[in-house]
Amino acid sequence: MKKFDLTLYLVAGKGDLTEEAFLQRVEDACQGGVTLVQLREKGMDGGPLLALAGKVKKITDRYQVPLLIDDRVDVAFACRAAGVHLGQSDLPPEEARKILGGDAIIGVTVKTLEQGKAAVAAGADYFGVGAVFPTSTKKEAVHTPLEKIEEICRTFLVPCVAIGGISLENVDVLSRVPIHGIAVVSAIMGAERPKEAARTLREKVEALPGWKETHLS
């Protein structure tokens, strides 16, 4: 079993930020206690994305936080990221594994038990489950009922991270779901003080009974 911590998973994209401001927020988040960073830039060409990934990786390496790249297995390979996160329409996990190697962390978005079974068979290291709430950062994301999220988390041994519109104000809805962590975008990247936002969120997640079930049992 690979060692990685999903407790507070930052999905980072530039949005309207300058590159300097974006990188500073990533660093603040790492200082505040995020445990894993995913770089997600859907519309960015390969060259600029690779350049940005290299800059992000310098930051995450300083804090010993694994960096994953969303969708782009080629960029993950080129920048020597820790792994990749794949959607259902992306390169199959088993093909990504051939490129990135056995030590890579490969996450897969899962919304149904059938997708979970397929992801397990393909060698996924973790599931991203959701969207828990509607989200402005990924408008195409389909809401997944809390009961379905809990069913997926309890059916498979693969660790699950809940994603989709999660914030400090609503994370308690996941209280009884056996998650290994939460993935957030705006709750940290859009915060006035990203470091403090990350610290507070992590404390909140680690207090959830569902998180304790997966880590302390």
Backbone torsions as a table, in degrees:
resi	resn	phi	psi	omega
1	MET	NA	128.1	177.9
2	LYS	-69.3	151.0	178.3
3	LYS	-99.0	111.5	172.6
4	PHE	-153.3	155.5	-171.3
5	ASP	-120.2	117.7	-178.2
6	LEU	-93.3	4.8	-170.3
7	THR	-49.7	-52.1	179.1
8	LEU	-133.6	101.0	-169.5
9	TYR	-105.2	113.1	-179.3
10	LEU	-92.3	124.4	170.8
11	VAL	-99.4	111.4	-169.4
12	ALA	-111.5	126.5	173.4
13	GLY	-138.1	149.8	-174.9
14	LYS	-66.0	-41.9	-174.2
15	GLY	58.6	-128.9	-179.9
16	ASP	-92.0	3.6	-178.3
17	LEU	-74.4	150.7	167.7
18	THR	-69.2	161.3	179.3
19	GLU	-60.6	-41.4	-179.6
20	GLU	-61.0	-45.5	-179.6
21	ALA	-66.8	-38.2	178.4
22	PHE	-61.7	-49.8	-178.3
23	LEU	-63.9	-34.7	178.1
24	GLN	-65.9	-37.9	178.9
25	ARG	-67.7	-38.2	176.0
26	VAL	-61.9	-43.4	179.3
27	GLU	-65.1	-43.5	177.6
28	ASP	-58.1	-42.1	-179.4
29	ALA	-63.5	-40.9	177.6
30	CYS	-64.2	-40.4	177.5
31	GLN	-64.8	-32.5	-178.6
32	GLY	-79.4	-12.6	173.4
33	GLY	117.1	15.6	173.5
34	VAL	-63.1	147.2	-173.2
35	THR	-105.6	-12.1	179.2
36	LEU	-159.4	142.8	179.4
37	VAL	-123.8	132.1	171.4
38	GLN	-112.7	127.4	174.2
39	LEU	-90.1	118.1	-179.1
40	ARG	-123.2	110.4	177.7
41	GLU	-135.9	87.0	-171.6
42	LYS	-61.9	-38.6	-172.4
43	GLY	-97.1	7.8	-173.6
44	MET	-92.0	135.0	177.2
45	ASP	-66.7	162.7	-173.0
46	GLY	-59.2	-44.4	-177.9
47	GLY	-62.8	-55.0	177.0
48	PRO	-60.0	-36.0	179.3
49	LEU	-66.2	-40.7	177.9
50	LEU	-63.4	-41.3	178.9
51	ALA	-63.3	-43.3	179.0
52	LEU	-67.1	-41.0	179.5
53	ALA	-60.4	-38.8	177.9
54	GLY	-61.7	-38.8	179.1
55	LYS	-70.3	-39.9	177.9
56	VAL	-65.4	-40.6	-177.9
57	LYS	-64.0	-35.0	176.2
58	LYS	-59.3	-36.3	178.5
59	ILE	-72.5	-51.5	-176.8
60	THR	-63.2	-34.6	177.7
61	ASP	-62.3	-36.9	-179.7
62	ARG	-61.1	-32.3	-176.5
63	TYR	-103.9	8.1	-179.9
64	GLN	54.7	42.3	176.7
65	VAL	-107.0	124.0	179.6
66	PRO	-62.5	141.6	175.6
67	LEU	-109.3	127.8	172.8
68	LEU	-112.5	152.4	175.5
69	ILE	-110.7	134.2	178.7
70	ASP	-75.8	125.9	172.2
71	ASP	71.8	-45.5	-164.4
72	ARG	-88.1	92.1	179.6
73	VAL	-64.0	-35.7	179.9
74	ASP	-62.9	-42.0	179.6
75	VAL	-70.2	-39.8	177.2
76	ALA	-59.0	-42.3	178.9
77	PHE	-66.4	-45.4	-174.6
78	ALA	-66.5	-35.1	-178.0
79	CYS	-95.7	2.4	180.0
80	ARG	58.8	42.8	175.5
81	ALA	-68.2	164.9	179.8
82	ALA	-70.7	-20.0	-178.8
83	GLY	170.8	-157.6	-172.3
84	VAL	-147.1	152.3	171.0
85	HIS	-114.6	131.2	-173.2
86	LEU	-119.4	136.2	170.8
87	GLY	-85.9	177.4	-176.9
88	GLN	-67.6	-21.6	-178.9
89	SER	-102.1	5.7	-179.9
90	ASP	-87.5	-175.7	176.8
91	LEU	-54.8	135.7	179.5
92	PRO	-59.1	144.0	-177.8
93	PRO	-55.0	-37.7	-178.5
94	GLU	-67.0	-30.2	177.1
95	GLU	-75.6	-38.6	175.6
96	ALA	-61.0	-37.5	-180.0
97	ARG	-64.2	-38.3	178.7
98	LYS	-61.2	-36.0	-177.8
99	ILE	-80.4	-44.9	-171.4
100	LEU	-89.8	-21.0	177.7
101	GLY	96.1	168.1	-174.2
102	GLY	-67.3	-23.9	-177.9
103	ASP	-85.6	-9.3	-177.5
104	ALA	-69.0	146.5	173.3
105	ILE	-88.7	121.0	-179.6
106	ILE	-121.6	114.0	177.8
107	GLY	-104.2	152.1	-177.6
108	VAL	-135.4	136.0	173.7
109	THR	-72.5	128.0	-176.6
110	VAL	-131.4	129.3	179.9
111	LYS	-122.4	-11.8	-178.4
112	THR	-139.0	163.6	177.0
113	LEU	-64.1	-35.4	179.2
114	GLU	-63.5	-43.9	177.2
115	GLN	-64.3	-36.5	177.8
116	GLY	-63.1	-44.6	178.9
117	LYS	-61.0	-43.0	-179.9
118	ALA	-65.6	-39.8	-179.9
119	ALA	-67.1	-38.1	176.5
120	VAL	-62.7	-46.3	-179.6
121	ALA	-62.5	-29.9	-179.3
122	ALA	-85.6	-3.7	175.1
123	GLY	90.7	26.3	178.5
124	ALA	-63.4	141.8	179.3
125	ASP	-90.6	-25.1	175.9
126	TYR	-156.6	161.3	175.3
127	PHE	-110.0	139.9	164.5
128	GLY	-98.6	117.0	-171.8
129	VAL	-116.2	129.8	-179.2
130	GLY	154.6	-167.7	15.5
131	ALA	-82.7	133.7	178.5
132	VAL	-67.4	-43.9	178.0
133	PHE	-130.7	160.1	171.7
134	PRO	-59.3	147.3	-177.0
135	THR	-139.4	140.2	-179.8
136	SER	-79.1	-16.6	-176.4
137	THR	-86.2	-14.6	177.1
138	LYS	-146.4	79.7	-170.3
139	LYS	-65.0	-23.6	-179.7
140	GLU	-81.0	-7.4	-177.7
141	ALA	-65.7	131.8	-179.2
142	VAL	-91.9	131.3	179.0
143	HIS	-61.8	135.6	176.3
144	THR	-113.4	120.9	-178.3
145	PRO	-56.5	147.6	-177.8
146	LEU	-58.7	-35.4	179.9
147	GLU	-64.2	-37.3	178.9
148	LYS	-70.4	-39.6	177.4
149	ILE	-60.3	-44.8	179.9
150	GLU	-65.2	-39.5	179.4
151	GLU	-61.7	-43.2	179.2
152	ILE	-63.6	-45.4	-177.7
153	CYS	-62.9	-34.3	-177.6
154	ARG	-86.2	-19.2	-176.5
155	THR	-80.5	-35.5	-172.2
156	PHE	-112.9	149.8	176.2
157	LEU	-79.3	-15.4	179.5
158	VAL	-64.4	131.8	179.2
159	PRO	-63.1	144.7	-176.6
160	CYS	-120.5	138.4	173.5
161	VAL	-117.1	127.5	180.0
162	ALA	-83.2	139.9	-177.2
163	ILE	-141.4	153.8	173.1
164	GLY	116.5	93.5	173.3
165	GLY	68.7	17.8	-177.4
166	ILE	-78.6	138.0	179.7
167	SER	-143.1	174.5	177.8
168	LEU	-59.7	-31.9	-175.3
169	GLU	-77.1	-26.2	-174.2
170	ASN	-119.9	0.0	-175.3
171	VAL	-61.9	-21.7	-178.9
172	ASP	-63.8	-17.6	178.3
173	VAL	-64.7	-19.8	179.2
174	LEU	-90.2	10.6	-171.1
175	SER	-50.6	-44.4	-173.9
176	ARG	-100.2	3.4	179.7
177	VAL	-86.9	128.8	-176.9
178	PRO	-76.9	71.2	179.2
179	ILE	-91.3	154.0	172.8
180	HIS	-90.2	-9.9	177.9
181	GLY	169.3	-176.7	177.3
182	ILE	-124.0	147.8	173.5
183	ALA	-109.8	131.2	-176.1
184	VAL	-133.1	154.4	174.5
185	VAL	-118.6	-79.4	-172.9
186	SER	-63.4	-30.5	-177.1
187	ALA	-59.8	-24.2	175.9
188	ILE	-113.7	-50.0	-176.4
189	MET	-66.0	-27.0	179.5
190	GLY	-98.0	2.4	-177.8
191	ALA	-78.4	149.3	176.0
192	GLU	-64.6	-36.3	179.8
193	ARG	-126.9	86.6	-174.6
194	PRO	-57.9	-36.8	-178.9
195	LYS	-63.1	-47.1	-179.9
196	GLU	-68.1	-36.7	178.7
197	ALA	-62.3	-43.7	179.0
198	ALA	-63.9	-44.8	-178.1
199	ARG	-61.4	-45.8	-178.3
200	THR	-67.0	-41.2	178.5
201	LEU	-62.6	-43.7	-179.5
202	ARG	-62.4	-42.7	178.0
203	GLU	-60.3	-40.6	-179.1
204	LYS	-65.4	-44.1	-179.4
205	VAL	-63.7	-44.0	-177.2
206	GLU	-68.3	-12.8	176.6
207	ALA	-92.8	-9.0	-178.3
208	LEU	-70.9	134.0	177.1
209	PRO	-56.8	-36.5	-179.5
210	GLY	-65.9	-40.2	177.0
211	TRP	-65.8	-42.3	180.0
212	LYS	-63.9	-33.1	178.7
213	GLU	-61.1	-39.4	-177.9
214	THR	-81.0	-23.5	-174.0
215	HIS	-104.4	-25.2	-172.8
216	LEU	-111.5	-3.8	-177.7
217	SER	-80.2	NA	NA
